[in-house]
Amino acid sequence: MMKSTMPSLPEAVDLKYGDECPNAQVTEVACVALTLKRSGRQRLPSVLILSECDIEKAGDEEEVERKCEGVRELDLSRNKLTEWKEVFKILRHLPCLGFLNLSYNSFETPISDPSEVVSLTNLTRLVLNGTALPWKDVHILLENAPRVEELHLCKNGYQKVEKAQTKYSSVSRVHFNNNPSADWSEIETLGQMFPVLEVLILAECPLGSLNNDGHYRENFPNLKYLSLNSTKIHTWESVDLVNKFPELTELRLQQCPLYENYKDEERRQLTIARLWRIQRLNGGALITPEERENAERAFIRYYMNEEIRPRRYDELVCQHGKLDPLVEVSLQPEKEVHVTIRFGEITIQKVISVYSRVLDLKKELEPKFGLPPSKMRLFYHDKGVEYGVSYAPEELKINSKQLYTINVQSGDEFIVEPKVLKP
C-alpha cells in the first residue's frame, strides 16, 4: 500500500513554523512569534493556524503533545480530515483549548463511539461550518464541551433542526447562515435548544416569513441581536412579528424581497416606525428619539391615503395625532457626514457625501496621502457599540459601491492602507 503523502499535524507544524526559531522577534501579532523554552524545544504560538495544510492524520501523539503544548486556539479548517478518531488524538493533548475551527473538513462517517470523544472543558468557541455534520455529532460535541458560548453551523445543509434531549445553557451566540431551513418552526427549535441565546444570525436562509403563532417570548427570552439579511422575508407582517422578541434591540434586515419596491430612504423609515423596541437597524448608528419620531410621522403620512392600513398606523395616530398631509417631510438620509480618516500616523477629519462611491473617496484622498487609488486599500470602521457583537474594520473592495449603502454615520472612521504586492 502506498504511503500517504498528506502531512500529519506535527509535520504540518514543521512545514509552516519551522523546526526551530533562532531569531524570534516580537511582532504586532504576538501569537506569530516563536520563542524557545529553556530546554531548547520549539514552542508554538498559542494561536495555531493550520488552515489548508492538507492534514489528514494526527500523527505521532507524543509529537502532537510536545509541539502543541500551550495552544489555546486551533484552526484546522479546509484540511483533509475524514476520521473523528484523528481529531480526538489531537484534541486530547490540548487541555487549554478555547477555540476550535474544523470547518470544511469532510468527515466520511459519524462519531461511532461517543466514549472516545475528548472532554473539552475550556472550549468556548466551536466552528463547524461546511462540515455537513449530522445533528447527532453536533450534540455529542456540545455535550462534551459544556462551556461553549459561540457556535458556528453555517453551510451545513440543515433543512431541519434536530433538538437534543438536553438544553445547552452556555451557548449564547449561534451562526446559522446559509442553511436551507425555510420554516420558522425549525428556527424556534434552535431557541428551545439554546435557552440563553443572545445573538442569532440567519443570513441567507430561505425563510419566507416569521410564524404568527410562534412562541417568541418562551423560545427567545434573551435574544438581543437577530440577522435576517438575504432571507426571503416578503411581508410587513413578518417585520411586525419582530416586536414579539422581548429583549431584541438590534436587527439586520437587508436584501429581502420585501424591500424590492421601496426606495432606500423609505425602507429605514417604514421599518423603524413598526419596530418600537429596536435601537439599532442594519448596523447603523443608534436610533435617536428624533429619528424615531420623524420615522413614525413619515409612516402616518405614507399610509394616510391608503384604504387598507396596518395596525401600527392607528397606534401612531393615537400617539402623534392626525397630521396635515400638506406638510412636507423629507425621507432623505443625511447627505454629508463628518468622519475621521487614518493613514499610518496621519489622521484627518473630513466631510464626505454619502452618495460618493468608494472610488470617489479614494481619488479625494490621493493628494493627501500620495497614494493612487489602484494602490490603496480602504477600510470602513463603524464606531458604534453593538449588543453582543463587535465589528472589525471592513474592507471596501467594490469601487462602485456608494457610501450610504454601508450606513456611514458622522463619527465613523475610514482607514487607508497601501496594497502589498505579492512576490
C-alpha positions in Angstrom: 0.0 0.0 0.0 1.4 3.4 -1.0 2.1 5.6 2.0 0.1 8.8 2.2 1.9 12.0 1.2 -0.5 14.1 3.2 1.3 15.6 6.2 0.4 14.8 9.8 -0.3 17.6 12.2 3.3 17.7 13.6 4.7 17.6 10.0 2.4 20.5 9.0 3.6 22.4 12.0 7.2 22.0 11.0 6.4 22.9 7.4 4.6 26.1 8.4 6.5 27.2 11.5 9.9 25.6 11.0 11.8 23.2 13.3 13.5 26.0 15.2 13.3 29.7 15.7 16.8 31.1 16.5 15.9 34.7 15.7 12.4 35.0 17.3 11.1 38.6 17.5 8.0 40.1 19.0 5.7 41.4 16.3 2.4 43.3 16.4 0.6 40.0 16.4 2.2 38.3 19.4 0.9 34.9 18.6 3.1 34.8 15.4 6.4 35.0 17.2 8.0 31.7 18.2 10.2 31.5 21.3 12.5 28.8 22.7 11.9 27.2 26.0 14.8 26.7 28.4 15.0 23.1 27.3 15.7 24.3 23.8 12.5 22.8 22.4 10.3 24.7 20.0 7.4 26.5 21.5 4.5 27.3 19.2 2.2 30.3 19.3 -0.9 30.0 21.5 -3.0 30.7 18.4 -2.1 27.9 15.9 -3.4 28.4 12.3 -3.1 25.3 10.2 -5.8 26.0 7.6 -5.4 24.5 4.2 -2.3 22.4 5.1 -3.6 19.1 3.7 -3.6 17.5 7.2 -5.1 14.0 7.0 -3.8 12.4 10.2 -2.9 13.4 13.7 0.4 11.7 13.5 2.5 10.6 16.5 0.7 11.6 19.7 3.9 12.3 21.6 4.9 14.7 18.9 1.4 16.4 19.0 1.7 16.8 22.7 5.2 18.2 22.5 4.6 20.6 19.7 1.1 21.8 20.7 1.8 22.4 24.4 0.1 25.6 25.5 -2.1 26.0 22.3 -5.3 27.8 23.1 -6.8 28.4 19.7 -6.6 25.9 16.8 -7.7 26.4 13.2 -7.8 23.1 11.2 -10.2 24.4 8.6 -10.1 23.2 5.0 -7.8 20.2 5.6 -8.2 16.5 4.6 -9.5 15.2 7.9 -12.1 12.4 7.4 -12.0 10.4 10.6 -13.0 11.7 14.0 -10.5 9.4 15.8 -7.7 11.5 14.2 -9.3 14.7 15.5 -9.6 13.3 19.0 -6.0 12.2 19.0 -5.1 15.9 18.6 -7.6 17.3 21.0 -6.7 15.1 23.9 -3.4 16.8 24.1 -4.8 20.4 24.1 -6.4 20.7 27.6 -6.4 24.5 27.5 -8.1 24.8 24.1 -10.6 27.6 24.0 -11.3 27.9 20.2 -11.5 25.1 17.6 -12.3 25.5 13.9 -12.9 22.3 11.9 -14.8 24.0 9.0 -14.8 22.4 5.5 -13.3 19.1 6.5 -15.3 16.2 5.0 -15.9 13.6 7.7 -16.9 10.4 6.0 -18.5 8.7 9.0 -20.3 9.9 12.1 -18.9 9.6 15.6 -19.1 5.9 16.2 -18.2 5.7 19.8 -19.2 8.7 22.0 -17.0 7.4 24.7 -13.9 8.2 22.6 -14.9 11.9 22.4 -12.4 14.2 24.3 -13.8 16.3 27.0 -13.2 20.0 26.0 -13.9 21.7 29.3 -12.3 25.0 28.3 -13.7 25.3 24.8 -15.8 28.5 24.4 -15.9 28.8 20.6 -16.6 26.0 18.1 -16.7 26.4 14.3 -18.2 23.6 12.2 -19.1 25.4 9.0 -19.3 23.4 5.8 -18.8 20.0 7.5 -22.4 18.8 6.9 -22.2 17.0 10.3 -25.3 15.1 11.3 -27.1 16.7 14.2 -26.2 13.7 16.4 -22.5 14.5 16.1 -23.1 18.2 16.9 -25.0 17.1 20.0 -22.2 14.8 21.1 -19.6 17.5 20.7 -21.6 20.0 22.6 -22.3 17.6 25.4 -18.5 17.2 25.8 -17.9 20.9 25.6 -20.0 22.4 28.5 -18.6 25.9 28.2 -19.2 26.7 24.5 -20.6 30.1 24.1 -20.3 30.7 20.4 -21.3 28.0 17.8 -20.9 28.2 14.0 -23.1 25.8 11.9 -23.2 27.7 8.6 -23.5 26.0 5.2 -24.2 22.6 6.6 -27.3 21.8 4.6 -29.6 21.8 7.6 -33.2 21.9 6.5 -34.5 20.7 9.8 -33.1 21.2 13.3 -32.9 18.1 15.5 -33.4 19.0 19.1 -31.4 17.2 21.8 -32.8 15.8 25.0 -30.8 18.3 27.0 -30.5 22.1 26.6 -27.2 23.8 26.1 -27.3 26.6 28.6 -23.9 28.0 27.9 -24.4 28.8 24.2 -25.3 32.5 23.7 -24.4 33.0 20.1 -25.3 30.9 17.0 -24.3 31.4 13.4 -26.7 29.5 11.2 -26.0 31.3 7.9 -26.7 29.8 4.5 -28.7 26.7 5.6 -31.8 25.6 3.6 -34.1 26.0 6.6 -37.2 27.7 5.3 -39.7 27.0 8.1 -39.7 29.3 11.1 -40.7 26.5 13.4 -37.2 24.9 12.8 -35.6 28.2 13.9 -37.7 28.1 17.1 -36.2 24.7 17.8 -32.8 26.4 17.9 -34.3 28.7 20.5 -35.5 25.8 22.6 -32.1 24.1 22.3 -30.1 27.2 23.4 -32.2 28.9 26.1 -29.8 31.8 26.8 -29.3 32.7 23.1 -28.5 36.4 22.7 -27.2 36.5 19.1 -28.8 34.6 16.2 -27.5 35.0 12.6 -29.8 33.5 9.9 -28.4 35.4 6.8 -29.1 33.6 3.5 -31.5 31.1 4.9 -34.6 30.9 2.7 -37.1 32.0 5.4 -40.1 33.5 3.7 -41.8 34.7 6.9 -41.9 34.5 10.7 -44.6 32.5 12.3 -47.6 34.4 13.6 -48.2 31.5 16.1 -44.6 31.4 17.2 -43.6 31.4 20.9 -41.1 34.2 20.8 -41.1 35.0 24.5 -40.7 31.4 25.5 -38.2 30.3 22.9 -36.1 33.5 22.7 -36.3 35.2 26.1 -32.8 36.7 25.9 -32.3 37.3 22.2 -30.8 40.8 21.6 -29.4 40.6 18.1 -31.1 39.0 15.0 -29.8 38.9 11.4 -32.3 38.2 8.6 -30.2 39.6 5.8 -30.7 38.0 2.4 -33.6 35.8 3.5 -36.9 35.6 1.6 -38.9 37.7 4.0 -41.6 39.3 1.8 -44.3 40.8 4.1 -44.5 43.6 6.6 -46.4 41.2 8.8 -43.2 39.4 9.4 -41.5 42.6 10.3 -44.3 43.3 12.9 -43.6 40.0 14.5 -40.1 41.1 15.3 -41.7 43.1 18.1 -42.6 39.8 19.9 -39.0 39.1 20.8 -39.0 40.6 24.4 -35.3 41.7 24.5 -34.4 42.2 20.9 -32.7 45.6 20.3 -30.8 45.1 17.1 -32.0 43.8 13.7 -30.3 43.3 10.4 -32.8 43.0 7.5 -31.5 43.9 4.1 -31.6 42.4 0.6 -35.0 40.8 1.1 -37.9 40.6 -1.4 -40.0 42.8 0.9 -37.9 45.9 0.1 -37.6 45.5 -3.6 -40.4 48.1 -4.4 -39.2 50.7 -1.9 -36.7 53.5 -2.2 -33.6 53.2 0.1 -34.8 56.1 2.2 -38.3 54.6 2.7 -37.1 51.2 3.9 -35.4 52.5 7.0 -38.2 54.9 7.9 -41.0 52.4 7.5 -39.1 49.7 9.3 -38.2 51.9 12.3 -41.8 53.1 12.7 -43.0 49.5 13.0 -40.3 48.3 15.5 -40.6 50.2 18.7 -38.0 48.1 20.6 -35.2 48.1 18.0 -32.4 50.5 18.9 -30.1 49.8 16.0 -31.1 48.8 12.4 -28.7 47.3 9.8 -25.6 48.2 11.7 -26.2 51.9 11.6 -26.0 54.4 14.4 -28.3 54.1 17.4 -31.8 55.3 16.5 -32.3 58.6 18.2 -35.6 59.8 19.6 -35.7 62.4 16.9 -35.1 59.9 14.1 -37.8 57.6 15.5 -40.4 60.4 15.8 -39.6 61.5 12.2 -40.0 57.9 11.0 -43.3 57.5 12.8 -44.7 60.7 11.4 -43.5 59.7 7.9 -45.2 56.3 8.4 -48.5 58.1 9.2 -48.3 60.2 6.0 -47.2 57.2 3.9 -50.4 55.3 4.8 -52.9 58.1 5.4 -54.5 57.9 2.0 -54.5 54.1 1.8 -57.7 52.1 2.1 -56.1 49.3 4.0 -53.7 50.4 6.7 -51.5 48.4 9.1 -52.5 48.2 12.7 -49.4 50.3 13.6 -51.0 53.2 11.8 -53.8 53.6 14.4 -51.3 53.2 17.2 -49.1 56.0 15.9 -52.1 58.3 15.1 -53.1 57.9 18.8 -49.5 59.0 19.7 -48.9 61.8 17.3 -52.4 62.8 16.2 -53.7 63.2 12.6 -51.1 65.0 10.6 -51.6 67.6 7.9 -50.9 65.8 4.6 -49.6 69.1 3.1 -46.7 69.2 5.4 -43.5 68.2 3.6 -41.4 65.6 5.4 -38.1 64.6 3.9 -37.3 61.0 4.0 -33.8 61.7 2.6 -30.9 60.4 4.8 -28.2 62.8 5.9 -26.3 63.8 2.7 -23.0 64.7 4.3 -21.2 63.2 7.3 -18.1 64.1 9.4 -15.7 61.2 9.5 -12.1 60.5 10.6 -9.6 59.1 8.1 -6.4 57.5 9.3 -3.3 56.6 7.2 -0.4 55.3 9.4 0.3 58.1 11.9 -1.6 60.7 9.8 -5.2 61.5 11.0 -7.5 63.9 9.2 -11.1 65.0 9.7 -13.2 65.2 6.5 -16.8 65.9 5.4 -17.9 63.4 2.8 -21.0 62.9 0.7 -22.9 59.7 1.5 -23.6 59.4 -2.3 -19.9 59.3 -3.1 -18.6 56.0 -4.4 -15.7 54.2 -2.8 -13.5 55.1 -5.8 -14.5 58.8 -5.5 -13.3 58.9 -1.9 -10.0 57.2 -2.8 -9.5 59.8 -5.5 -10.1 62.6 -3.0 -7.6 61.1 -0.6 -4.8 60.6 -3.2 -3.3 64.0 -3.0 -3.4 64.0 0.8 -1.7 60.6 1.2 0.3 60.4 -2.0 -1.2 57.0 -2.8 -3.1 56.4 -6.1 -6.5 54.6 -5.8 -5.1 51.5 -7.6 -2.6 51.0 -4.8 -4.9 51.9 -1.9 -6.9 49.7 0.4 -9.8 51.4 2.1 -11.5 50.1 5.3 -14.7 51.3 7.0 -14.9 51.2 10.8 -18.4 51.5 12.3 -17.6 53.2 15.7 -21.0 52.3 17.2 -21.1 49.8 20.1 -23.1 46.6 19.3 -25.1 44.4 21.6 -23.0 41.2 21.8 -21.3 42.0 18.5 -18.2 44.0 17.9 -17.3 44.8 14.3 -13.8 45.0 13.0 -12.9 47.4 10.2 -14.4 46.1 6.9 -12.5 46.5 3.6 -14.4 48.2 0.9 -13.4 46.2 -2.2 -16.1 47.3 -4.6 -15.1 50.7 -6.1 -18.6 51.4 -7.4 -20.3 51.0 -4.0 -22.0 54.1 -2.7 -21.2 55.0 0.9 -24.8 55.4 2.0 -25.2 51.6 1.4 -22.9 50.9 4.4 -24.9 53.2 6.7 -21.9 55.5 7.2 -22.6 58.0 10.1 -20.9 61.0 11.5 -18.2 59.9 13.9 -17.3 56.8 11.9 -13.8 56.4 10.5 -12.0 55.1 7.4 -8.6 53.5 7.5 -6.2 53.7 4.4 -3.5 51.1 3.9 -1.2 50.6 0.9 -1.6 47.5 -1.1 1.2 45.0 -0.6 2.4 43.5 -3.8 2.7 39.7 -3.8 6.2 38.4 -4.6 
